[in-house]
């Protein structure tokens, strides 16, 4: 493998990693599970030297919330007999992370 081919593969891998990170961020924003943390510099009292960091939960937590959403969207036997579906179930789902909207 030539040097240019190796550089090309590394660039492609890095681009895929960025795409995956962006996708995870968007999923977490939609689910309302992005974590905010305020950090102050040591010895600073004024609010002008604060840093807000955003972090994403681990993949297992993201997948768990998606599974829960899927379970909540599945119509019960009674609902599936009386209606065609899932439209009204979605309206009952609030914030799956347990936070109030």
Biopython code that builds the backbone (N, CA, C, O; Angstrom):
import numpy as np
from Bio.PDB.StructureBuilder import StructureBuilder

atoms = [
    (1, "UNK", "N", (0.849, -1.178, 0.000)),
    (1, "UNK", "CA", (0.000, 0.000, 0.000)),
    (1, "UNK", "C", (0.891, 1.235, 0.000)),
    (1, "UNK", "O", (1.815, 1.365, 0.803)),
    (2, "UNK", "N", (0.585, 2.126, -0.916)),
    (2, "UNK", "CA", (1.407, 3.323, -1.025)),
    (2, "UNK", "C", (1.054, 4.317, 0.082)),
    (2, "UNK", "O", (0.023, 4.214, 0.746)),
    (3, "UNK", "N", (1.938, 5.264, 0.243)),
    (3, "UNK", "CA", (1.753, 6.304, 1.263)),
    (3, "UNK", "C", (0.487, 7.129, 0.998)),
    (3, "UNK", "O", (-0.239, 7.466, 1.934)),
    (4, "UNK", "N", (0.225, 7.447, -0.253)),
    (4, "UNK", "CA", (-0.962, 8.242, -0.582)),
    (4, "UNK", "C", (-2.250, 7.448, -0.355)),
    (4, "UNK", "O", (-3.265, 8.008, 0.060)),
    (5, "UNK", "N", (-2.204, 6.143, -0.629)),
    (5, "UNK", "CA", (-3.376, 5.299, -0.365)),
    (5, "UNK", "C", (-3.658, 5.223, 1.135)),
    (5, "UNK", "O", (-4.811, 5.270, 1.562)),
    (6, "UNK", "N", (-2.609, 5.107, 1.916)),
    (6, "UNK", "CA", (-2.769, 5.056, 3.370)),
    (6, "UNK", "C", (-3.355, 6.369, 3.892)),
    (6, "UNK", "O", (-4.263, 6.357, 4.723)),
    (7, "UNK", "N", (-2.842, 7.488, 3.410)),
    (7, "UNK", "CA", (-3.384, 8.797, 3.814)),
    (7, "UNK", "C", (-4.849, 8.924, 3.425)),
    (7, "UNK", "O", (-5.654, 9.470, 4.180)),
    (8, "UNK", "N", (-5.190, 8.423, 2.253)),
    (8, "UNK", "CA", (-6.569, 8.466, 1.777)),
    (8, "UNK", "C", (-7.486, 7.629, 2.673)),
    (8, "UNK", "O", (-8.585, 8.066, 3.012)),
    (9, "UNK", "N", (-7.042, 6.439, 3.055)),
    (9, "UNK", "CA", (-7.830, 5.585, 3.944)),
    (9, "UNK", "C", (-8.012, 6.222, 5.314)),
    (9, "UNK", "O", (-9.098, 6.159, 5.891)),
    (10, "UNK", "N", (-6.966, 6.829, 5.832)),
    (10, "UNK", "CA", (-7.046, 7.502, 7.135)),
    (10, "UNK", "C", (-8.018, 8.671, 7.062)),
    (10, "UNK", "O", (-8.811, 8.874, 7.981)),
    (11, "UNK", "N", (-7.967, 9.441, 5.982)),
    (11, "UNK", "CA", (-8.888, 10.564, 5.817)),
    (11, "UNK", "C", (-10.327, 10.085, 5.728)),
    (11, "UNK", "O", (-11.227, 10.703, 6.296)),
    (12, "UNK", "N", (-10.547, 8.986, 5.017)),
    (12, "UNK", "CA", (-11.897, 8.425, 4.903)),
    (12, "UNK", "C", (-12.399, 7.947, 6.263)),
    (12, "UNK", "O", (-13.547, 8.193, 6.632)),
    (13, "UNK", "N", (-11.532, 7.264, 7.000)),
    (13, "UNK", "CA", (-11.899, 6.799, 8.343)),
    (13, "UNK", "C", (-12.256, 7.975, 9.254)),
    (13, "UNK", "O", (-13.243, 7.917, 9.988)),
    (14, "UNK", "N", (-11.459, 9.034, 9.206)),
    (14, "UNK", "CA", (-11.722, 10.207, 10.034)),
    (14, "UNK", "C", (-13.042, 10.880, 9.653)),
    (14, "UNK", "O", (-13.783, 11.341, 10.521)),
    (15, "UNK", "N", (-13.327, 10.933, 8.367)),
    (15, "UNK", "CA", (-14.583, 11.533, 7.899)),
    (15, "UNK", "C", (-15.777, 10.710, 8.386)),
    (15, "UNK", "O", (-16.786, 11.275, 8.808)),
    (16, "UNK", "N", (-15.669, 9.385, 8.332)),
    (16, "UNK", "CA", (-16.750, 8.522, 8.831)),
    (16, "UNK", "C", (-16.943, 8.693, 10.332)),
    (16, "UNK", "O", (-18.072, 8.683, 10.823)),
    (17, "UNK", "N", (-15.848, 8.850, 11.055)),
    (17, "UNK", "CA", (-15.932, 9.093, 12.500)),
    (17, "UNK", "C", (-16.653, 10.398, 12.805)),
    (17, "UNK", "O", (-17.461, 10.464, 13.731)),
    (18, "UNK", "N", (-16.362, 11.434, 12.029)),
    (18, "UNK", "CA", (-17.048, 12.724, 12.227)),
    (18, "UNK", "C", (-18.540, 12.603, 11.909)),
    (18, "UNK", "O", (-19.377, 13.156, 12.623)),
    (19, "UNK", "N", (-18.871, 11.878, 10.832)),
    (19, "UNK", "CA", (-20.283, 11.673, 10.481)),
    (19, "UNK", "C", (-21.024, 10.929, 11.581)),
    (19, "UNK", "O", (-22.151, 11.283, 11.927)),
    (20, "UNK", "N", (-20.397, 9.908, 12.124)),
    (20, "UNK", "CA", (-21.014, 9.133, 13.200)),
    (20, "UNK", "C", (-21.225, 10.007, 14.439)),
    (20, "UNK", "O", (-22.283, 9.948, 15.066)),
    (21, "UNK", "N", (-20.238, 10.807, 14.787)),
    (21, "UNK", "CA", (-20.358, 11.694, 15.950)),
    (21, "UNK", "C", (-21.483, 12.709, 15.741)),
    (21, "UNK", "O", (-22.238, 12.999, 16.670)),
    (22, "UNK", "N", (-21.597, 13.241, 14.542)),
    (22, "UNK", "CA", (-22.660, 14.192, 14.236)),
    (22, "UNK", "C", (-24.031, 13.516, 14.333)),
    (22, "UNK", "O", (-24.978, 14.099, 14.862)),
    (23, "UNK", "N", (-24.133, 12.298, 13.826)),
    (23, "UNK", "CA", (-25.387, 11.554, 13.903)),
    (23, "UNK", "C", (-25.777, 11.292, 15.357)),
    (23, "UNK", "O", (-26.931, 11.493, 15.736)),
    (24, "UNK", "N", (-24.815, 10.843, 16.173)),
    (24, "UNK", "CA", (-25.092, 10.595, 17.593)),
    (24, "UNK", "C", (-25.566, 11.876, 18.277)),
    (24, "UNK", "O", (-26.493, 11.844, 19.086)),
    (25, "UNK", "N", (-24.937, 12.988, 17.956)),
    (25, "UNK", "CA", (-25.326, 14.270, 18.552)),
    (25, "UNK", "C", (-26.758, 14.625, 18.189)),
    (25, "UNK", "O", (-27.533, 15.044, 19.048)),
    (26, "UNK", "N", (-27.112, 14.460, 16.925)),
    (26, "UNK", "CA", (-28.465, 14.788, 16.488)),
    (26, "UNK", "C", (-29.502, 13.875, 17.140)),
    (26, "UNK", "O", (-30.572, 14.338, 17.535)),
    (27, "UNK", "N", (-29.192, 12.583, 17.256)),
    (27, "UNK", "CA", (-30.102, 11.643, 17.912)),
    (27, "UNK", "C", (-30.305, 12.060, 19.369)),
    (27, "UNK", "O", (-31.434, 12.080, 19.859)),
    (28, "UNK", "N", (-29.220, 12.389, 20.056)),
    (28, "UNK", "CA", (-29.313, 12.791, 21.465)),
    (28, "UNK", "C", (-30.091, 14.091, 21.628)),
    (28, "UNK", "O", (-30.860, 14.236, 22.578)),
    (29, "UNK", "N", (-29.903, 15.023, 20.723)),
    (29, "UNK", "CA", (-30.678, 16.270, 20.786)),
    (29, "UNK", "C", (-32.165, 15.986, 20.601)),
    (29, "UNK", "O", (-32.996, 16.541, 21.319)),
    (30, "UNK", "N", (-32.503, 15.129, 19.647)),
    (30, "UNK", "CA", (-33.902, 14.787, 19.406)),
    (30, "UNK", "C", (-34.520, 14.075, 20.604)),
    (30, "UNK", "O", (-35.690, 14.292, 20.920)),
    (31, "UNK", "N", (-33.740, 13.225, 21.271)),
    (31, "UNK", "CA", (-34.239, 12.496, 22.432)),
    (31, "UNK", "C", (-34.200, 13.345, 23.706)),
    (31, "UNK", "O", (-34.758, 12.955, 24.731)),
    (32, "UNK", "N", (-33.545, 14.494, 23.639)),
    (32, "UNK", "CA", (-33.464, 15.374, 24.806)),
    (32, "UNK", "C", (-32.523, 14.861, 25.880)),
    (32, "UNK", "O", (-32.762, 15.080, 27.068)),
    (33, "UNK", "N", (-31.457, 14.185, 25.481)),
    (33, "UNK", "CA", (-30.564, 13.599, 26.471)),
    (33, "UNK", "C", (-29.132, 14.133, 26.386)),
    (33, "UNK", "O", (-28.196, 13.472, 26.836)),
    (34, "UNK", "N", (-28.964, 15.311, 25.819)),
    (34, "UNK", "CA", (-27.641, 15.933, 25.823)),
    (34, "UNK", "C", (-27.416, 16.486, 27.223)),
    (34, "UNK", "O", (-28.286, 17.160, 27.775)),
    (35, "UNK", "N", (-26.269, 16.209, 27.789)),
    (35, "UNK", "CA", (-25.968, 16.661, 29.150)),
    (35, "UNK", "C", (-25.209, 17.976, 29.100)),
    (35, "UNK", "O", (-24.242, 18.131, 28.355)),
    (36, "UNK", "N", (-25.676, 18.926, 29.921)),
    (36, "UNK", "CA", (-25.005, 20.229, 30.036)),
    (36, "UNK", "C", (-24.298, 20.288, 31.373)),
    (36, "UNK", "O", (-24.836, 19.858, 32.393)),
    (37, "UNK", "N", (-23.110, 20.815, 31.364)),
    (37, "UNK", "CA", (-22.379, 20.980, 32.607)),
    (37, "UNK", "C", (-21.684, 22.336, 32.570)),
    (37, "UNK", "O", (-21.029, 22.685, 31.588)),
    (38, "UNK", "N", (-21.834, 23.085, 33.640)),
    (38, "UNK", "CA", (-21.189, 24.387, 33.727)),
    (38, "UNK", "C", (-19.892, 24.232, 34.501)),
    (38, "UNK", "O", (-19.864, 23.657, 35.589)),
    (39, "UNK", "N", (-18.836, 24.747, 33.933)),
    (39, "UNK", "CA", (-17.515, 24.671, 34.560)),
    (39, "UNK", "C", (-17.022, 26.095, 34.762)),
    (39, "UNK", "O", (-17.058, 26.907, 33.837)),
    (40, "UNK", "N", (-16.563, 26.397, 35.967)),
    (40, "UNK", "CA", (-15.971, 27.715, 36.247)),
    (40, "UNK", "C", (-14.476, 27.554, 36.445)),
    (40, "UNK", "O", (-14.002, 26.548, 36.972)),
    (41, "UNK", "N", (-13.761, 28.548, 36.018)),
    (41, "UNK", "CA", (-12.320, 28.524, 36.260)),
    (41, "UNK", "C", (-12.087, 28.674, 37.757)),
    (41, "UNK", "O", (-12.817, 29.390, 38.443)),
    (42, "UNK", "N", (-11.089, 28.007, 38.240)),
    (42, "UNK", "CA", (-10.786, 28.070, 39.658)),
    (42, "UNK", "C", (-10.426, 29.495, 40.052)),
    (42, "UNK", "O", (-9.614, 30.145, 39.394)),
    (43, "UNK", "N", (-11.038, 29.975, 41.134)),
    (43, "UNK", "CA", (-10.764, 31.319, 41.619)),
    (43, "UNK", "C", (-11.572, 32.396, 40.936)),
    (43, "UNK", "O", (-11.429, 33.570, 41.279)),
    (44, "UNK", "N", (-12.408, 32.048, 39.991)),
    (44, "UNK", "CA", (-13.224, 33.031, 39.276)),
    (44, "UNK", "C", (-14.619, 33.054, 39.873)),
    (44, "UNK", "O", (-15.249, 32.007, 40.028)),
    (45, "UNK", "N", (-15.093, 34.213, 40.201)),
    (45, "UNK", "CA", (-16.438, 34.350, 40.754)),
    (45, "UNK", "C", (-17.438, 34.879, 39.733)),
    (45, "UNK", "O", (-18.627, 34.568, 39.803)),
    (46, "UNK", "N", (-16.956, 35.676, 38.790)),
    (46, "UNK", "CA", (-17.888, 36.278, 37.832)),
    (46, "UNK", "C", (-18.363, 35.247, 36.821)),
    (46, "UNK", "O", (-17.663, 34.278, 36.524)),
    (47, "UNK", "N", (-19.561, 35.470, 36.298)),
    (47, "UNK", "CA", (-20.142, 34.557, 35.329)),
    (47, "UNK", "C", (-19.509, 34.650, 33.960)),
    (47, "UNK", "O", (-19.803, 33.823, 33.097)),
    (48, "UNK", "N", (-18.661, 35.614, 33.734)),
    (48, "UNK", "CA", (-18.088, 35.789, 32.401)),
    (48, "UNK", "C", (-17.010, 34.751, 32.079)),
    (48, "UNK", "O", (-16.600, 34.629, 30.924)),
    (49, "UNK", "N", (-16.555, 34.015, 33.067)),
    (49, "UNK", "CA", (-15.517, 33.028, 32.830)),
    (49, "UNK", "C", (-16.044, 31.612, 33.011)),
    (49, "UNK", "O", (-15.331, 30.723, 33.478)),
    (50, "UNK", "N", (-17.303, 31.416, 32.633)),
    (50, "UNK", "CA", (-17.886, 30.082, 32.715)),
    (50, "UNK", "C", (-17.725, 29.391, 31.375)),
    (50, "UNK", "O", (-17.618, 30.024, 30.325)),
    (51, "UNK", "N", (-17.712, 28.101, 31.449)),
    (51, "UNK", "CA", (-17.660, 27.295, 30.241)),
    (51, "UNK", "C", (-18.776, 26.267, 30.348)),
    (51, "UNK", "O", (-18.862, 25.533, 31.332)),
    (52, "UNK", "N", (-19.622, 26.218, 29.341)),
    (52, "UNK", "CA", (-20.686, 25.226, 29.305)),
    (52, "UNK", "C", (-20.224, 24.110, 28.390)),
    (52, "UNK", "O", (-19.902, 24.345, 27.226)),
    (53, "UNK", "N", (-20.191, 22.898, 28.915)),
    (53, "UNK", "CA", (-19.813, 21.764, 28.081)),
    (53, "UNK", "C", (-21.039, 20.900, 27.843)),
    (53, "UNK", "O", (-21.896, 20.763, 28.717)),
    (54, "UNK", "N", (-21.113, 20.329, 26.674)),
    (54, "UNK", "CA", (-22.181, 19.410, 26.322)),
    (54, "UNK", "C", (-21.552, 18.041, 26.119)),
    (54, "UNK", "O", (-20.525, 17.907, 25.455)),
    (55, "UNK", "N", (-22.174, 17.040, 26.694)),
    (55, "UNK", "CA", (-21.655, 15.692, 26.485)),
    (55, "UNK", "C", (-22.799, 14.760, 26.146)),
    (55, "UNK", "O", (-23.954, 15.011, 26.491)),
    (56, "UNK", "N", (-22.461, 13.701, 25.476)),
    (56, "UNK", "CA", (-23.445, 12.722, 25.048)),
    (56, "UNK", "C", (-23.369, 11.504, 25.958)),
    (56, "UNK", "O", (-22.289, 11.136, 26.419)),
    (57, "UNK", "N", (-24.506, 10.882, 26.215)),
    (57, "UNK", "CA", (-24.473, 9.660, 27.020)),
    (57, "UNK", "C", (-23.837, 8.523, 26.227)),
    (57, "UNK", "O", (-23.669, 8.629, 25.012)),
    (58, "UNK", "N", (-23.487, 7.442, 26.908)),
    (58, "UNK", "CA", (-22.907, 6.305, 26.192)),
    (58, "UNK", "C", (-23.920, 5.659, 25.249)),
    (58, "UNK", "O", (-25.129, 5.826, 25.408)),
    (59, "UNK", "N", (-23.410, 4.923, 24.274)),
    (59, "UNK", "CA", (-24.261, 4.279, 23.276)),
    (59, "UNK", "C", (-25.334, 3.402, 23.906)),
    (59, "UNK", "O", (-26.467, 3.376, 23.424)),
    (60, "UNK", "N", (-25.002, 2.683, 24.973)),
    (60, "UNK", "CA", (-25.981, 1.799, 25.615)),
    (60, "UNK", "C", (-27.179, 2.587, 26.119)),
    (60, "UNK", "O", (-28.312, 2.120, 26.001)),
    (61, "UNK", "N", (-26.957, 3.765, 26.674)),
    (61, "UNK", "CA", (-28.064, 4.594, 27.160)),
    (61, "UNK", "C", (-28.906, 5.106, 25.994)),
    (61, "UNK", "O", (-30.133, 5.136, 26.079)),
    (62, "UNK", "N", (-28.262, 5.502, 24.928)),
    (62, "UNK", "CA", (-28.989, 5.973, 23.742)),
    (62, "UNK", "C", (-29.867, 4.847, 23.204)),
    (62, "UNK", "O", (-31.047, 5.053, 22.918)),
    (63, "UNK", "N", (-29.284, 3.653, 23.068)),
    (63, "UNK", "CA", (-30.042, 2.512, 22.550)),
    (63, "UNK", "C", (-31.179, 2.128, 23.495)),
    (63, "UNK", "O", (-32.258, 1.751, 23.038)),
    (64, "UNK", "N", (-30.954, 2.220, 24.792)),
    (64, "UNK", "CA", (-32.006, 1.918, 25.758)),
    (64, "UNK", "C", (-33.199, 2.850, 25.611)),
    (64, "UNK", "O", (-34.346, 2.408, 25.680)),
    (65, "UNK", "N", (-32.937, 4.139, 25.408)),
    (65, "UNK", "CA", (-34.034, 5.090, 25.218)),
    (65, "UNK", "C", (-34.766, 4.856, 23.900)),
    (65, "UNK", "O", (-35.984, 5.019, 23.825)),
    (66, "UNK", "N", (-34.034, 4.479, 22.875)),
    (66, "UNK", "CA", (-34.674, 4.180, 21.589)),
    (66, "UNK", "C", (-35.555, 2.943, 21.729)),
    (66, "UNK", "O", (-36.666, 2.907, 21.202)),
    (67, "UNK", "N", (-35.056, 1.920, 22.445)),
    (67, "UNK", "CA", (-35.884, 0.725, 22.687)),
    (67, "UNK", "C", (-37.151, 1.085, 23.444)),
    (67, "UNK", "O", (-38.238, 0.603, 23.124)),
    (68, "UNK", "N", (-37.003, 1.936, 24.448)),
    (68, "UNK", "CA", (-38.175, 2.345, 25.246)),
    (68, "UNK", "C", (-39.178, 3.094, 24.370)),
    (68, "UNK", "O", (-40.384, 2.875, 24.478)),
    (69, "UNK", "N", (-38.690, 3.959, 23.520)),
    (69, "UNK", "CA", (-39.561, 4.682, 22.602)),
    (69, "UNK", "C", (-40.308, 3.713, 21.701)),
    (69, "UNK", "O", (-41.509, 3.867, 21.483)),
    (70, "UNK", "N", (-39.608, 2.721, 21.180)),
    (70, "UNK", "CA", (-40.256, 1.720, 20.323)),
    (70, "UNK", "C", (-41.326, 0.955, 21.092)),
    (70, "UNK", "O", (-42.404, 0.690, 20.561)),
    (71, "UNK", "N", (-41.032, 0.599, 22.341)),
    (71, "UNK", "CA", (-42.017, -0.105, 23.161)),
    (71, "UNK", "C", (-43.245, 0.764, 23.409)),
    (71, "UNK", "O", (-44.374, 0.277, 23.361)),
    (72, "UNK", "N", (-43.026, 2.043, 23.671)),
    (72, "UNK", "CA", (-44.147, 2.948, 23.929)),
    (72, "UNK", "C", (-44.998, 3.170, 22.683)),
    (72, "UNK", "O", (-46.194, 3.445, 22.778)),
    (73, "UNK", "N", (-44.373, 3.047, 21.522)),
    (73, "UNK", "CA", (-45.104, 3.286, 20.280)),
    (73, "UNK", "C", (-45.878, 2.060, 19.811)),
    (73, "UNK", "O", (-46.779, 2.189, 18.982)),
    (74, "UNK", "N", (-45.549, 0.874, 20.320)),
    (74, "UNK", "CA", (-46.258, -0.331, 19.904)),
    (74, "UNK", "C", (-47.684, -0.270, 20.441)),
    (74, "UNK", "O", (-47.889, -0.122, 21.645)),
    (75, "UNK", "N", (-48.664, -0.383, 19.554)),
    (75, "UNK", "CA", (-50.051, -0.323, 20.021)),
    (75, "UNK", "C", (-50.399, -1.578, 20.813)),
    (75, "UNK", "O", (-49.932, -2.676, 20.512)),
    (76, "UNK", "N", (-51.228, -1.386, 21.827)),
    (76, "UNK", "CA", (-51.706, -2.551, 22.568)),
    (76, "UNK", "C", (-52.694, -3.297, 21.672)),
    (76, "UNK", "O", (-53.108, -2.776, 20.637)),
    (77, "UNK", "N", (-53.070, -4.510, 22.063)),
    (77, "UNK", "CA", (-54.013, -5.300, 21.261)),
    (77, "UNK", "C", (-55.325, -4.547, 21.114)),
    (77, "UNK", "O", (-55.945, -4.573, 20.051)),
    (78, "UNK", "N", (-55.751, -3.874, 22.183)),
    (78, "UNK", "CA", (-57.012, -3.114, 22.160)),
    (78, "UNK", "C", (-56.935, -1.958, 21.164)),
    (78, "UNK", "O", (-57.869, -1.730, 20.396)),
    (79, "UNK", "N", (-55.817, -1.230, 21.181)),
    (79, "UNK", "CA", (-55.657, -0.104, 20.257)),
    (79, "UNK", "C", (-55.607, -0.571, 18.814)),
    (79, "UNK", "O", (-56.191, 0.065, 17.937)),
    (80, "UNK", "N", (-54.919, -1.670, 18.558)),
    (80, "UNK", "CA", (-54.767, -2.112, 17.176)),
    (80, "UNK", "C", (-56.084, -2.604, 16.600)),
    (80, "UNK", "O", (-56.274, -2.556, 15.385)),
    (81, "UNK", "N", (-57.002, -3.079, 17.445)),
    (81, "UNK", "CA", (-58.315, -3.498, 16.958)),
    (81, "UNK", "C", (-59.212, -2.295, 16.680)),
    (81, "UNK", "O", (-60.007, -2.314, 15.740)),
    (82, "UNK", "N", (-59.084, -1.248, 17.499)),
    (82, "UNK", "CA", (-59.987, -0.116, 17.371)),
    (82, "UNK", "C", (-59.471, 0.975, 16.438)),
    (82, "UNK", "O", (-60.261, 1.798, 15.976)),
    (83, "UNK", "N", (-58.187, 1.005, 16.152)),
    (83, "UNK", "CA", (-57.660, 2.038, 15.264)),
    (83, "UNK", "C", (-56.515, 1.462, 14.453)),
    (83, "UNK", "O", (-56.068, 0.337, 14.679)),
    (84, "UNK", "N", (-56.059, 2.250, 13.517)),
    (84, "UNK", "CA", (-54.991, 1.769, 12.652)),
    (84, "UNK", "C", (-53.631, 2.063, 13.228)),
    (84, "UNK", "O", (-52.615, 1.743, 12.611)),
    (85, "UNK", "N", (-53.592, 2.660, 14.389)),
    (85, "UNK", "CA", (-52.221, 2.789, 14.689)),
    (85, "UNK", "C", (-51.661, 3.612, 15.758)),
    (85, "UNK", "O", (-52.175, 3.744, 16.869)),
    (86, "UNK", "N", (-50.563, 4.163, 15.354)),
    (86, "UNK", "CA", (-49.631, 4.737, 16.301)),
    (86, "UNK", "C", (-49.737, 6.246, 16.424)),
    (86, "UNK", "O", (-49.088, 6.825, 17.296)),
    (87, "UNK", "N", (-50.512, 6.895, 15.603)),
    (87, "UNK", "CA", (-50.525, 8.351, 15.581)),
    (87, "UNK", "C", (-50.790, 9.000, 16.919)),
    (87, "UNK", "O", (-50.101, 9.952, 17.286)),
    (88, "UNK", "N", (-51.765, 8.516, 17.655)),
    (88, "UNK", "CA", (-52.087, 9.149, 18.930)),
    (88, "UNK", "C", (-51.152, 8.717, 20.051)),
    (88, "UNK", "O", (-51.081, 9.387, 21.081)),
    (89, "UNK", "N", (-50.445, 7.628, 19.876)),
    (89, "UNK", "CA", (-49.517, 7.162, 20.910)),
    (89, "UNK", "C", (-48.342, 8.126, 21.029)),
    (89, "UNK", "O", (-47.879, 8.403, 22.135)),
    (90, "UNK", "N", (-47.862, 8.632, 19.915)),
    (90, "UNK", "CA", (-46.709, 9.531, 19.920)),
    (90, "UNK", "C", (-47.007, 10.784, 20.730)),
    (90, "UNK", "O", (-46.121, 11.298, 21.411)),
    (91, "UNK", "N", (-48.233, 11.284, 20.670)),
    (91, "UNK", "CA", (-48.583, 12.498, 21.401)),
    (91, "UNK", "C", (-48.483, 12.294, 22.908)),
    (91, "UNK", "O", (-48.276, 13.257, 23.647)),
    (92, "UNK", "N", (-48.628, 11.045, 23.378)),
    (92, "UNK", "CA", (-48.563, 10.771, 24.802)),
    (92, "UNK", "C", (-47.131, 10.643, 25.312)),
    (92, "UNK", "O", (-46.908, 10.657, 26.522)),
    (93, "UNK", "N", (-46.170, 10.520, 24.423)),
    (93, "UNK", "CA", (-44.779, 10.354, 24.830)),
    (93, "UNK", "C", (-44.210, 11.730, 25.132)),
    (93, "UNK", "O", (-44.183, 12.604, 24.265)),
    (94, "UNK", "N", (-43.757, 11.920, 26.365)),
    (94, "UNK", "CA", (-43.144, 13.203, 26.720)),
    (94, "UNK", "C", (-41.642, 13.060, 26.546)),
    (94, "UNK", "O", (-41.189, 12.544, 25.524)),
    (95, "UNK", "N", (-40.891, 13.490, 27.483)),
    (95, "UNK", "CA", (-39.440, 13.389, 27.387)),
    (95, "UNK", "C", (-39.013, 12.059, 27.999)),
    (95, "UNK", "O", (-39.183, 11.852, 29.200)),
    (96, "UNK", "N", (-38.461, 11.159, 27.192)),
    (96, "UNK", "CA", (-38.120, 9.815, 27.636)),
    (96, "UNK", "C", (-36.984, 9.802, 28.644)),
    (96, "UNK", "O", (-36.798, 8.806, 29.344)),
    (97, "UNK", "N", (-36.228, 10.872, 28.735)),
    (97, "UNK", "CA", (-35.107, 10.892, 29.666)),
    (97, "UNK", "C", (-35.567, 11.174, 31.085)),
    (97, "UNK", "O", (-34.759, 11.150, 32.014)),
    (98, "UNK", "N", (-36.863, 11.442, 31.266)),
    (98, "UNK", "CA", (-37.376, 11.707, 32.607)),
    (98, "UNK", "C", (-37.410, 13.182, 32.951)),
    (98, "UNK", "O", (-37.880, 13.551, 34.027)),
    (99, "UNK", "N", (-36.923, 14.031, 32.066)),
    (99, "UNK", "CA", (-36.951, 15.473, 32.310)),
    (99, "UNK", "C", (-38.254, 16.064, 31.804)),
    (99, "UNK", "O", (-38.836, 15.555, 30.846)),
    (100, "UNK", "N", (-38.717, 17.129, 32.434)),
    (100, "UNK", "CA", (-39.906, 17.797, 31.918)),
    (100, "UNK", "C", (-39.510, 18.638, 30.732)),
    (100, "UNK", "O", (-38.420, 19.209, 30.693)),
    (101, "UNK", "N", (-40.421, 18.712, 29.744)),
    (101, "UNK", "CA", (-40.083, 19.508, 28.549)),
    (101, "UNK", "C", (-40.041, 20.974, 28.853)),
    (101, "UNK", "O", (-39.773, 21.781, 27.963)),
]
sb = StructureBuilder()
sb.init_structure("model")
sb.init_model(0)
sb.init_chain("A")
sb.init_seg("    ")
for serial, (resi, resn, name, xyz) in enumerate(atoms, 1):
    if name == "N":
        sb.init_residue(resn, " ", resi, " ")
    sb.init_atom(name, np.array(xyz, "f"), 0.0, 1.0, " ", f" {name:<3s}", serial, name[0])
structure = sb.get_structure()
